[in-house]
Amino acid sequence: QVQLVESGGGLVQAGGSLSLSCAASGRTFGSYAMAWFRQAPGKEREFVAAITWGTISSRYADSVKGRFTISRDNAKNTVYLQMNSLKPEDTAVYYCAAARVSSGWFPLSDNGYGYWGQGTQVTVSS
């Protein structure tokens, strides 16, 4: 069982940066693939980024590639999302998610994740 708590959202001007954190409870955090999803008003939840456990690899949505970076610190039971060069279209509620899967891969669909945080609002003004 994993409980996730996001933090770090807020209001930022276009071109600015924000860093999101997701703190996880549980002693087996290191065995979960982690991901960030987001949901803008009136839109479906969409994949942003994911990171494996074990041999670390990551993947990003095309819309954030080169601007966002996902990382994890297993000693701190925390996954991060560094967001740079933010655009108004990045405005959304950002969710952290965890999946107990085999090492080296991660689901790209939200239905592959069994644990979710409550979300944190990110608003980018133009």
Disulfide bonds with the S-S distance in Angstrom:
Cys22-Cys96 2.08
